[in-house]
């Protein structure tokens, strides 16, 4: 219901249930159905993928445990700066399309066009990547499963979970993401127990592998240069594995109490970086030496297990220690984690395409939603991409994964370049218009330097992460690594020439936009349904959940 209709007609008395439903509906046609626990777990689902369980072993074999830990720590610190920028913008303006629409509104319509299609391709390509990973992970148990059967089953399940209703998606992702958390903490527990001697061999190995064979491995070259290149290989791995803030921005428009719930989600991102990503890098380097023969064969040699559960450093370590049963449990949880990630990417890609349509950057027909708030035509377009997973039927699964990983890494880092540029333009506009940032629901720290340093780091990484293509020159490798880097300016310049867009000047930027409507929505919903805490929602049916509710 628009503000104009409310002024002229007042608020009709539909009864509590219908009124609540009307309040939850946004002007874009989407419904705000996701509660606090949905938001928290969905963002974890998007942030934790196969990389920190499996692909991280490739980085360990190239750089060693010291390089791996340093690279993930440094990258997460700069990613935290990007998160700081996005937090301030998204909590203030939790609109459909997240940072993509903010980019078009506060920088340049062509910038928003490039950002939207880059992020859409990034998410859409991740879907067949995860399906391919599921196929080869199943090979841990048996190698006679036909890839086409797995592809078809995953496509069907993603369709069912995403098209029924947003609420159905939220519930399914809540439980699937919960499996990821169980898996990662189980691996942390395994690392601690075995390193202090709790293993069949009674070997308290501790940080032995940091000393022998050493903390820093040589890669490509020898000596100091080789160790530096090993560090860079770990840094590129971190660029692929460490993600998260963008997913919170994308679900902001479908949160029941957007500013409250989105604020909670963004603030927990920092400890997620520390626990999930940096913690994984530390544990991976503890349980296995970088020169382990199996690890080398899988990730750098001609081994047959690349990308499978048998290629996970944790599974290799369990096998070396003579632990039975646990590798099978890890593999089962790994499959649910990979499936959960693909489910999140399907959801996010659909919403990205819908936001592009809302801004006139995609066909208008894609704006249509079902009564449940699902952008149905966008969903149908997105479901074309999972069929790329059938490439593994005629090609090696590892080849498909390597190709997609390079494309995805570049596109993901470009997202962070977009976010930091958008924030710097937003910050400049607040200064030009005398807009007091201290009045915002959240005011970022160390600004604008947080945005400047975040931009400089991400731009540098995305420009040089494919340097191996030049040593020696390899045309195929170059296009694999830099296709998205080359596509981004083409999209930007092309849209700018076609639409003759202009840069948004600082004093002309619309800093108010949908803020009054969002504030009014939150105030009305608070009268019907008060915001709840994460643990209150999780433990709600139990007696201590009711106790938490009374205390709140």
N, C-alpha and C positions, 0 to 999 in steps of 0.2 A: 504494500500500500504506500503510495507516495505521500510526501509531506503536504502537497497541495490538496489532495483529497482529504487528508486528515483535518486541514484547516477549514475546508468548506463544509464537510459533512460530519466532522467529529469521528470518534472511534466507535464503529458499530458494536453492539453487544452480541458477539457470536457464541458466547459461552466460553468457559475456561479452556477447553481443549482446542477449539477452532481458533480462538484468539492466540493461543500459544503457537499454533502452527503458522498463523499469519505473521507473527513476530519473527519466527525463525527464518522466514523466506526473505532473501535478499533481492535487490533490484535486478540482479543479473539472472534470476531464475533458479539459482542454486539454493539449497536448503542448509541452514545451519543446524546440523544434527550431531556433530561430533563433540563428545564431552571430553573432560580432562584426561581420562585414562586412554581414550582413543588417540588424542593428539600426542601424548607422550610416547605411546607404543608405536604409532604409525611413523613418527619421525625416527625412532630407533630402527624400525624396519627398513626405512630408506637408507639409514646411515651405516648399517652393518650388512655387508654382502659377503661374497665368497673370498674377497681379497684378503681379509685378516685371518681367514681360516686356512686357505690353500695357497693363493698366489703370493703371499708374503714369503713363502719358502724360496721363491725365485730370487727375491731381493736378498735374502740371507745368504744364498749361495754365491751371489755376486759381490756383496759388500761386507759380509761378516756381521757379528752381533753388535759391535760398537757403532759401525756406520748405520746399521738398521735402526738402532735406538736413537741416535742423534738425528737422523733424517726425519723420522716420524715425529720426534719432539719439536724440532725446528719448524717443520711444516705445520704442525698443529698450532703452534704459537701464532703464526701468520694467519692461519685459517680462523683463529679466534678473533683477530682484528677484523676480518671480513664479517664474521658473525656479529661483532659489535656494531658494525655499520647497518647490517640488515635488521638487527633487533630494534634499533631506534625507529627505522622507517616502517617496519611491518607491524609493530605494536600500535603505532600511531595511525597507520592506514592499512588495516587488514582487509584488502580488497581481493576480489576474485582475480586470479592470475598472478598474485604475489609480486615479486620484484620485476617481472616482465612488464606489467602495466605501469609500475612505478617508473621504469626506465623510459617508456614512451611518454609519460606525463611530465617528467621533470628533466629529461635530457633532450630527446629528439624522437619523433615518431619513427624515424628510420632506425634509431638505436633500439627502440622497443621491438621493432620488426625483426631485426637481427637477433636480439636476445631471445625472443620467443621461439623462432624457428631453430636456433641453435640448441636451446634447452629441450625443445620437443624432440629433435633428432637424437639428442643425448639420452633421453629417457626411453624413447622408442627402440633404440638400438640395444639398450640394456636388457630388454625383454628377451630377444632371441639369445643374447649372451647367457642369461641365467638358465634358459631352457637347455641350451647346449651343455652348460655345467651340470645340470641335473642328469642328463643322459650319461655323461662319462663318470659321474659320481656313482651312479647305479652299477657301473662296471666294477666297482670294488667287490661286489658279491658275484656277479655273473656277467660275462661278456657277450652273451647271445641275445640280449634285448635289442630289438630293432629300434633305431633312433626315431623312425617315423611314428611308432606307437607312443613313445614318450612325448614327442612334440605335439601330437594330436590330443593326448590327455591333458597336457599342461594348458594348451590353448583353450580347451573346453572348460577347464576349471577356472582359469582367469576370467573367462567370459561370464560364467555363472556368478562368481564372487563380485564382479564389478558392475554388472548390469541390473542386478535385482534391486538394490537400493544402497544409498550411501551408508545407512546404518548397518546393513549387512556387511558391507566392506569393513567398516570400523570394527565390528565385533570379530570378524574373521582375522583381520590383521592384528588385533589385540592379542589373540591366542598364538598366532604364528610368530609374532615378534617376541612373545614371551619365551618361545622355544630357543630363540637366538640368545637371549640373556642367560638362560639355563646353560646352554652350550658354552658360551664364552667364560662364564664363571666356573664351570666344571673343568675347563682346560686350564684356567688359572690355578685351581685347586690341585689339579694333577701336577702342574709344574712345581708348586711349592712342596707338596708331599714327597714327590720323587727326588727332588734336588737335596732334601735333607735326609734321604736314605729310606724313605718309605716305598720301596720297590722290590720285586722278587730277588734282585741281585744284592740288596742291602748296600747299594753304592750311593754314598752321600756326595754326589758329584758337584753340587753347588754351582759356582761360576767357573768351573774347570775349563769350559770351552772358550771362555773369554781369554784365557792364558794359552791354551793349547787346543787348536792351532793358532789362536790369536783373535783380537777384537776387530781387526781391519783386514779385509781380503783385497787382493789385487784383481782388477777386472779390465780387460782389453789391453792395458799396458802393464809395465812392471814398475816397482819402486813407488815413490810418493805419488806420481801421476796415476799409477794403477789403483792405488788406494783411494785417491780422490775420485776416480771414475767409478769405483765401487760404491762410494758414498752417493754419487749422483744417481746410480742405478737404484739405490734405496730411496732416494728422493723422488724419483719418477714413480716408484711403487707407492709411496705415500700420496702422491698426487692422484693416483687411481683409487686408493683405498679410503682415504680420509675425506668424508663428505658429511653432509647433515643439515646445515642451516637453510639451504634452499628448499628442502622438503617442508620445513615448518612454515615458511613463507607461502608455499603453494596450498597448504590446507587451512590457512588463516581464515579464508572467507567462509569456511564451512564449520567453524567452531561455534558452539552455542554462545559462549561468552568470550569473544575473540581476544579482546585485550587482556583479560585475566588469564585465560588458558594459554594463549600464545606467548605471553610474557613468561609464564612458568616453564614452557617448553624451551624457549630460547636461553633462559638462565641456566638450565640444566645441561646445555650443550657443552659447556666448558669442562665439567667433570666427565662427560661422555668422552671427550677427546682424550682426557688423561687416563681414564680407565680402559676404554675399549681399544683405542688405537695405540697410544703409547704403551699401555700395559701389554697389549698383544705383541708389539715389537720387542719388548723386554723378555717376555716369556719364550717367544720363538727362539731368541738367541741363547737362552739358557738350556733348553731341552735337547738341542742338536748342534753339532759343530758345522761350520759352513762348508767344510770339505767332506761331509758325509757322502759316501759313494752313491747311495740311493738318491739322496737329494740332488746331487750333481747330475745323475743320469736322467732324473725326471725333468729338471728345470733347465739344464744347460747342455745335456748330452743327448743321446739317442734313446733314452728310456721310453717305455710305453705308457707310463702313468701320469704324464704331464696333465695337470689340471684336475686330476681325479682325487678322491679321498686318499688314495695311496700316495699321492704327492704332497699331502699335508705334512708339515714338519712334526706336528703332534702325533699323527698316526705312525709315522716312521719311528719316532721316539718310543712310542708304546710298544711297537714290534721289537725294537732293539732291546728293550728292557724285559721282554718276555711276558708282557701283560696280555692276557687273553680276555676276550669279551668286550672290553672297553672300546677298542677300535670300531666294533660293529655299532655300538651305541652312538659313538661320535659320528659315524657315517650316517646313521638314521637322522640324528638331529641336524646334521649338515644339510641333508636333503630338504628338511622343513625350512631351514634358514634360507637356502637358495630359492625355494618356492615362494617364501614370504617376500623376498626382495623383488622377484619378478612381479608379484601381485601389486606391490607398492608402485613399481614403475608403470604398470598398466594404468593404475588409478591416476598417477601424476601426469602422464602423457596425455590422458583424456582431458584433464582439467587445463593443461597448457593450451591444447588446441582450441578448447572452448574459449579461453581468454583471448586468444588471437582473433577468433571470430567476433567476439564482443567489441574489439578495437578496430574491426574492419580490415584486419591483416590476413584473414582467411575467409572463404565463402560464407555468406550470411546464413545459409542453411545449417551450418554447424552450430548456430546459436540455440537451436531447438533442444529442449530438455523434456524428459518424461515427467509425469506427475510426481515421481519420487525424487526429482532433481538431478537425474542422470543425463548428461549431454549425449544422447543416444547416437547421433550421427558421428560425433567426434570419437565415440567409443568404437564404432564400426571401422573408422579409418585407422585407428590405433591397432586394431586387431589384425591388420594386414601385416604389420612388422613381425609378429611372432613366427610367421611362416618362413622368415629368413633362417630360422633354426633348421629347416629341412635341408639347408646347404650341407650339413654334416652327413647327409645320406650318401652324397657323392664325393665329399671331400673329408679330409681329416678333421676331427673335432678340434684338435689342438690348433690347426691352421686357422679355423674359423674363430676360435677364441683369441688368438694372437692378433688377428686383423681387427676384430671388434674392440679389443682392449686399447689399441693405439688410438682408434677413432674416439672412443669414449673418454679416454684420459684428456685429450686436447679439448673436447667439448666441455667437459666438466670444469676445467680450469678457466676457460673463457667465461663461464657463468660467474665466476668470482671476480673477473675483470669487469664484467658488466655491473655487478653489485657495487663495487667500490667506486666506479665512475659515477654511477647514479647517486650514491650517497654524497660524493664530493659536490655534485651539482645541487643536490638538495641542501647541503650545508651552506653553499655559497648563496643560494636563494634566501635562506633564513637570515643571513647577514645583510643582504641587500634590502630586504623588506622589513628589517627590524623585528623579526619573528623570534620571540623568546623561547629558546629550546628547553629551558628549565621548566616550562609549563607542559611539556610533552609527557605522556604516560611513562616513557622511559627515555632518559638522556644518556647517550653513549659516552664512555670515558675516553680520555686522551684523543679527542677529536680536534682538528681534522687529521692529525698525524696518524691515527689508527687507519684511516681510509687511505692516506697517501702511501704508507708503508705496505699496507695490504695490496694495493694496486701495483706498486713497483715489484713486489715479490712475485705475484701471480703472473704479471705480464712477462717477467724475465723467464719464469719457469716454462710457460707455454711456448715461448719462442725458441728455447734451446733444448727442450726435453728430447727432441728427435735428432740430436747432433750425431748419433751413431750412423745416420744415413750418409754423412759426409766423410766418414773414416772407415773404409773407403766409400766413395760415392756409390749409392744404390738407389736407382730410380723408384723401384717398387717400395722400398722402405721409406723413401721420402714422402711419397703420396700417402702411404699408410699413416705416417706420423703427422703429416701437415695438411691433410685434406680439410679438416674442420677449420684449421687456422687460415687456409686460403679461402674457404667458403664464407667465413664471417664478413670480411670486407666486401665480398661480392654481394652478399645479401644487403649489407648496409648501403653501399653506394648505389646498387640497383634500385632499391626502394626510394632512396633520396632523389634519384633522377626521375623516376616515374611519378612520384607524388609531389616532388618539389618541396620537400619538408624543410623546416628551418630549426636551428638550434633554439631551445627554450632559453630566453634571456633570464638572468637571475631575478630581476624585478617583475617579470611577467609570469613566473612559475606559479601554478595554482596550488598553494600549500594548504588550502582548506578542503577542496575537492569533496570527498565523501565523509569527511570527519564528523560533521553534524549528524548525518543520517546514522552513522555507526554508533555515536554516543546516544542518540535517541533510542536506537534499537536495544542497546545494552540496558538502558534505564527501564524500558518497558518490560524486557524479559526478566529483569531482577525482581519485578513485582509478582511475576508468575512462577519463576523458577530460580532460586538463588544459586549462585555458583558453588560448586563443591570441590573438595580437594581430591588429589589422586588416590591416596590411600582410603579415603572415605568411600570413593566409588568402588574400589577393588574389594574392600572388606564390608561393603554396605550391608549385605544380607546377614552378616554375623554380628554377634552382640558387641564386639569391640568396634565394629564399624558404626553402630548406632551410638556408641559412646563418643567416638570421634565427632559425629555429627552434632551431638548435644554440646560438646565443647566448642565447636565452631560457631 
